Amino acid sequence: MFFAVVERTGVIVTNACIRLVDPVGQIGEPHYFFSISRQALVRRPWRQGTVYLLPKEGFIPDHPKPFGEFSVQVAQLASFDPVIPLARITVTPEDFPFLPEVRDHDDDRIAEYAQALSTGAPLPN
């Protein structure tokens, strides 16, 4: 829904929903993060958008990632094949429950992190 309600032209958008899994397999509560370019957040780039409901078949979950003694479970599914939406729902910014928690970020800093993550380099300080 976040991507549906933010005008993304010339804007870098990041989001995450993760859960920590402890060494015995207990899954923690979800933690959400939503961020857009600093210069965009100031102008409140919210709009009406569309959420597509997709069939479950053919989607696979992202693999957990190690995080110290824990692992991080990312709430993300992906399909390698095209899918036909089951339905479309029009949404407004007021429908997005985390709108007040959207943060801003420095685009150059996000690019540094993305580069480090894609190359396996140490994360910037």
C-alpha positions as CSV (number, residue, x, y, z in Angstrom):
1,M,0.0,0.0,0.0
2,F,3.0,2.3,0.7
3,F,4.1,2.2,-2.9
4,A,0.5,2.9,-4.1
5,V,0.1,6.1,-2.1
6,V,3.4,7.8,-2.7
7,E,4.2,9.8,-5.8
8,R,7.6,8.2,-6.7
9,T,8.8,10.4,-9.6
10,G,12.3,11.4,-8.8
11,V,12.0,9.9,-5.3
12,I,13.9,7.0,-3.7
13,V,11.5,4.9,-1.6
14,T,12.6,2.3,0.9
15,N,10.5,0.0,3.0
16,A,10.8,-3.1,5.1
17,C,8.8,-5.5,7.3
18,I,11.0,-7.9,9.3
19,R,10.7,-10.3,12.2
20,L,13.6,-11.5,14.3
21,V,13.8,-15.2,14.9
22,D,15.7,-16.3,18.0
23,P,18.0,-19.4,18.2
24,V,15.2,-21.7,19.3
25,G,12.9,-20.6,16.5
26,Q,10.6,-18.1,18.3
27,I,9.4,-15.5,15.8
28,G,9.1,-11.9,17.1
29,E,6.6,-9.2,16.3
30,P,6.9,-7.5,13.0
31,H,8.9,-4.3,12.7
32,Y,8.0,-1.9,9.9
33,F,10.1,0.8,8.2
34,F,9.0,3.3,5.5
35,S,11.2,6.1,4.2
36,I,11.3,8.5,1.2
37,S,13.8,11.1,-0.1
38,R,14.1,14.1,2.3
39,Q,13.2,16.6,-0.3
40,A,10.1,14.7,-1.2
41,L,8.7,14.2,2.3
42,V,8.7,18.0,2.8
43,R,6.3,18.4,-0.1
44,R,4.0,15.6,1.2
45,P,3.9,13.5,-2.1
46,W,0.8,11.5,-1.2
47,R,-1.7,10.4,-3.9
48,Q,-4.5,8.0,-4.6
49,G,-3.3,4.7,-5.9
50,T,-4.1,1.0,-6.6
51,V,-3.3,-2.2,-4.7
52,Y,-3.4,-5.4,-6.7
53,L,-4.5,-8.6,-5.0
54,L,-2.5,-11.5,-6.5
55,P,-3.0,-15.3,-6.3
56,K,-0.8,-17.1,-3.7
57,E,0.2,-19.8,-6.2
58,G,3.7,-19.5,-7.6
59,F,5.0,-17.1,-5.0
60,I,7.9,-18.0,-2.7
61,P,9.2,-16.4,0.5
62,D,12.5,-14.7,0.8
63,H,15.1,-16.7,2.8
64,P,15.9,-15.7,6.4
65,K,19.1,-13.7,6.7
66,P,21.6,-14.3,9.6
67,F,21.8,-11.5,12.2
68,G,24.2,-12.3,15.0
69,E,22.6,-15.2,17.0
70,F,19.3,-14.4,15.4
71,S,18.0,-14.5,11.9
72,V,15.8,-11.9,10.1
73,Q,12.7,-13.1,8.4
74,V,11.7,-10.6,5.7
75,A,8.0,-10.4,4.9
76,Q,8.3,-10.6,1.2
77,L,7.1,-13.0,-1.4
78,A,8.3,-13.1,-5.1
79,S,7.2,-14.8,-8.3
80,F,9.5,-15.4,-11.2
81,D,6.5,-15.7,-13.5
82,P,4.0,-13.0,-14.6
83,V,0.7,-13.2,-12.7
84,I,-2.8,-11.8,-13.4
85,P,-4.3,-9.8,-10.5
86,L,-7.4,-11.2,-8.9
87,A,-8.7,-7.8,-8.0
88,R,-7.7,-4.1,-7.8
89,I,-8.4,-1.9,-4.8
90,T,-8.2,1.9,-4.9
91,V,-6.5,3.3,-1.8
92,T,-5.9,6.8,-0.5
93,P,-3.1,8.1,1.8
94,E,-5.6,8.0,4.7
95,D,-6.0,4.2,4.2
96,F,-2.2,3.7,4.9
97,P,-2.0,3.1,8.6
98,F,1.7,4.0,8.9
99,L,1.6,7.3,7.1
100,P,2.5,9.3,10.2
101,E,5.6,7.1,10.7
102,V,7.1,7.6,7.3
103,R,10.6,8.9,7.7
104,D,12.9,10.8,5.4
105,H,16.4,9.8,4.3
106,D,19.4,11.2,2.5
107,D,19.4,9.7,-1.0
108,D,23.3,9.6,-1.2
109,R,23.4,7.7,2.1
110,I,20.8,5.1,0.8
111,A,22.9,4.7,-2.3
112,E,26.0,4.0,-0.2
113,Y,24.1,1.3,1.8
114,A,22.7,-0.3,-1.4
115,Q,26.2,-0.4,-2.9
116,A,27.6,-2.1,0.2
117,L,24.8,-4.6,0.4
118,S,25.0,-5.5,-3.3
119,T,28.8,-6.0,-3.2
120,G,29.2,-7.5,0.3
121,A,31.3,-4.5,1.4
122,P,31.1,-3.3,5.0
123,L,28.2,-1.1,5.7
124,P,29.1,2.6,5.9
125,N,29.3,4.3,9.3
